[in-house]
């Protein structure tokens, strides 16, 4: 229940973080059950130090510490996320183990820092312009015998029926293009195994983790709010990049709202890769 308590804590504070961070907070809370389901399948040695790379609001860091009685260092460049992570750790601390949060660029970690036995990077590589270099650096960071666990998205696995309204689909495509302009890749999931092999790591497990549902949705549903908000928060960037016009943006938002209430089939998947340094 402590993990669920952390999710509730974050949801209760969604209006206390900046609008630009709110979608990430919502994503963290709504995917809590899926996040925790990975813990029992990680072969991390109890008590071994772990780095949580791109820790965001710190939920995974706290759950890793608790599950493995480990010292976990949560690393992120975002000071606001780290502040909330520290507050979360105070409100719902791990029952065992300990967590430290540090502000750092996970692609350029100081060489004098202690090396972790293992490291985790979830939904981070999709945002990095040079994922190959990042995975090579992480492979050099962890100790021999340790593990690198990666999880990320691949939009190729997403199917929705009925499909999104065309004006809203246009906004979603622009959202993906914006991430690509920033050096991101929403199809990085299919590349994770190759990134680990390129870094000289041994593949232990490669999995596509599916999820599917049929649900009746309204505009008031939290998951629907998250879907809309993550696009709305990028309005200025989308317009400045010339990916949509103001009229297209407003048409897309209106079409999204007009589609509810609805019954939706949605299936998607993340890709998980567990690799070991020999």
C-alpha positions in Angstrom: 0.0 0.0 0.0 2.9 2.4 0.5 3.4 2.6 -3.3 -0.3 3.5 -3.7 0.1 6.0 -0.9 2.8 7.7 -2.9 0.7 7.8 -6.0 -2.1 9.5 -4.0 0.3 11.9 -2.5 1.5 13.0 -6.0 -2.1 13.3 -7.3 -3.0 15.5 -4.3 -0.2 17.9 -5.2 -0.8 18.0 -9.0 -1.9 21.7 -8.8 1.2 22.6 -6.7 3.7 21.9 -9.5 4.1 24.1 -12.5 1.9 23.4 -15.5 4.9 22.2 -17.5 5.5 19.4 -15.0 1.9 18.4 -14.3 1.6 15.9 -17.1 4.7 14.1 -15.8 3.3 14.0 -12.3 0.0 12.6 -13.6 1.8 10.0 -15.7 3.9 8.9 -12.7 0.8 8.5 -10.5 -1.4 6.8 -13.1 1.3 4.2 -14.0 2.1 3.3 -10.5 0.7 -0.2 -10.6 2.7 -1.0 -13.8 5.8 0.5 -12.3 5.6 -1.6 -9.2 4.9 -4.8 -11.2 8.5 -4.6 -12.6 10.2 -4.8 -9.2 9.7 -8.5 -8.4 11.3 -9.4 -11.8 14.5 -7.4 -11.3 17.4 -9.6 -10.2 19.1 -6.8 -8.2 21.1 -8.1 -5.2 19.6 -7.0 -1.9 21.6 -4.1 -0.4 23.5 -3.3 -3.6 23.6 0.4 -4.6 21.3 1.5 -7.5 21.1 4.6 -9.6 17.6 5.7 -10.8 18.5 7.7 -13.9 16.0 10.4 -14.8 14.1 9.8 -11.5 11.5 12.5 -12.0 9.3 12.7 -9.0 11.2 9.9 -7.2 8.5 7.2 -6.9 10.6 4.5 -8.5 13.6 5.5 -6.5 11.7 5.0 -3.2 10.2 1.7 -4.4 13.6 0.3 -5.5 15.0 1.2 -2.0 12.1 -0.5 -0.3 12.1 -3.6 -2.5 15.8 -4.3 -2.4 16.8 -2.7 1.0 19.2 -0.7 -1.1 20.8 2.7 -1.2 19.3 4.4 -4.2 20.5 7.6 -5.8 17.8 9.3 -7.8 19.2 11.6 -10.5 17.5 14.2 -12.6 18.3 17.6 -14.1 14.9 19.1 -13.1 15.1 21.0 -9.7 11.3 21.2 -9.4 10.9 17.4 -9.8 13.6 16.8 -7.3 12.0 19.1 -4.7 8.8 17.2 -5.0 10.7 13.9 -4.8 12.3 15.0 -1.6 8.9 15.9 -0.1 7.5 12.6 -1.2 10.3 10.8 0.5 9.6 12.6 3.7 5.8 12.0 3.5 6.0 8.3 2.5 9.6 7.1 3.2 10.8 3.6 2.2 10.2 1.0 4.9 13.8 -0.1 4.4 16.8 1.1 2.4 17.5 4.8 1.8 17.2 7.3 -1.0 19.2 10.3 -1.9 18.2 12.7 -4.7 20.8 14.6 -6.7 20.5 17.1 -9.5 22.7 15.9 -12.4 22.8 15.4 -16.1 22.6 11.6 -16.3 24.6 11.6 -19.6 27.5 13.4 -18.0 27.9 12.0 -14.4 31.0 13.1 -12.5 33.6 10.3 -12.6 34.4 10.7 -8.9 30.9 9.6 -7.9 30.6 6.1 -6.4 29.7 3.5 -9.0 26.3 1.7 -8.5 26.0 -2.0 -8.9 23.0 -1.5 -11.1 21.0 1.2 -12.8 17.4 1.9 -14.0 16.3 4.2 -16.8 12.6 4.3 -17.5 11.0 6.5 -20.1 14.2 8.5 -20.4 15.9 7.5 -23.6 12.9 8.7 -25.7 14.0 12.3 -24.7 17.7 12.0 -25.2 19.2 13.2 -28.5 22.1 10.7 -28.3 20.8 7.5 -26.7 23.7 5.4 -27.9 26.2 7.5 -26.0 24.0 7.5 -22.9 23.8 3.7 -22.8 27.5 3.4 -23.4 28.2 5.8 -20.5 25.8 3.9 -18.2 27.4 0.6 -19.1 30.7 2.0 -18.1 29.2 3.4 -14.9 27.8 0.2 -13.4 29.9 -2.4 -11.7 30.9 -5.8 -13.3 28.1 -8.2 -12.7 25.6 -5.4 -12.3 22.5 -4.8 -14.4 21.1 -2.0 -16.5 17.3 -2.0 -16.8 15.7 0.0 -19.6 12.0 0.6 -20.3 10.6 3.0 -22.9 7.8 3.7 -25.3 7.2 2.7 -28.9 4.2 4.3 -30.5 4.2 1.5 -33.1 2.4 -0.6 -30.6 -0.5 1.8 -30.0 -3.9 1.0 -31.4 -7.1 2.9 -30.6 -10.7 2.2 -31.8 -12.6 4.3 -32.7 -9.6 6.2 -33.9 -9.0 9.8 -32.7 -10.8 12.6 -34.5 -8.6 13.8 -37.4 -8.0 17.3 -36.0 -6.9 15.7 -32.7 -4.7 13.1 -34.5 -3.1 16.1 -36.3 -2.1 17.5 -33.0 -0.8 14.2 -31.7 1.4 13.9 -34.8 2.7 17.4 -34.3 3.4 16.5 -30.6 5.5 13.6 -31.8 7.3 15.8 -34.4 8.1 18.3 -31.6 9.7 15.6 -29.5 11.8 14.6 -32.6 12.9 18.2 -33.1 14.2 18.2 -29.6 16.2 15.0 -30.3 13.7 12.6 -28.9 12.4 9.4 -30.3 8.9 7.9 -29.6 9.9 4.7 -31.3 13.0 4.1 -29.2 11.5 1.0 -27.5 12.4 -1.2 -30.5 16.0 0.0 -30.3 16.7 -0.7 -26.7 18.2 -4.1 -27.2 20.5 -2.9 -29.9 21.7 0.0 -27.7 22.7 -2.5 -25.0 24.5 -4.7 -27.4 26.3 -1.8 -28.9 27.5 -0.9 -25.4 28.9 -4.4 -24.8 26.2 -5.6 -22.4 24.8 -9.1 -22.3 21.0 -9.3 -23.0 19.3 -11.1 -20.2 15.6 -10.4 -21.0 13.8 -8.5 -23.8 10.1 -8.1 -23.4 7.2 -6.3 -24.9 4.8 -5.6 -22.0 1.3 -5.1 -23.4 -1.7 -3.4 -22.0 -5.2 -3.3 -23.3 -8.6 -2.0 -22.1 -12.1 -1.1 -23.2 -13.5 1.7 -21.1 -16.2 4.3 -21.0 -14.5 7.7 -20.8 -15.5 11.2 -20.0 -13.6 14.5 -20.0 -13.4 14.4 -16.2 -11.5 11.1 -16.1 -7.9 11.6 -14.9 -6.4 9.6 -17.8 -8.3 11.8 -20.3 -7.1 14.9 -18.5 -3.6 13.7 -18.8 -3.9 13.0 -22.5 -5.2 16.5 -23.2 -2.9 18.3 -20.7 0.4 17.0 -22.1 -0.5 18.5 -25.5 -1.9 21.8 -24.2 1.3 22.5 -22.2 3.2 22.3 -25.5 1.0 24.8 -27.3 3.5 27.6 -27.5 6.3 25.3 -28.6 4.1 23.7 -31.3 3.2 27.1 -32.7 6.7 28.5 -32.5 8.0 25.4 -34.4 5.4 25.9 -37.1 4.1 22.4 -36.6 0.5 23.6 -36.3 -1.4 26.9 -36.9 -3.4 28.5 -34.1 -6.5 27.5 -35.9 -5.4 23.8 -36.2 -4.5 23.8 -32.5 -7.9 25.1 -31.4 -9.7 22.7 -33.8 -7.8 19.8 -32.4 -8.6 20.6 -28.8 -12.3 21.2 -29.7 -12.5 17.9 -31.6 -10.9 16.1 -28.6 -13.5 17.5 -26.2 -16.4 16.8 -28.6 -15.4 13.1 -28.8 -16.6 12.5 -25.2 -18.3 10.6 -23.6 -17.0 7.6 -25.6 -16.3 3.9 -25.2 -12.7 3.3 -26.3 -10.6 0.2 -27.0 -6.9 1.1 -26.4 -3.9 -1.2 -26.6 -0.3 -0.2 -26.2 2.9 -1.6 -24.9 6.3 -0.7 -23.5 9.6 -2.4 -24.2 11.7 -3.6 -21.3 15.3 -4.7 -21.6 17.4 -6.2 -18.8 21.1 -6.3 -19.6 24.2 -7.3 -17.6 27.7 -6.1 -17.5 30.1 -9.1 -17.5 
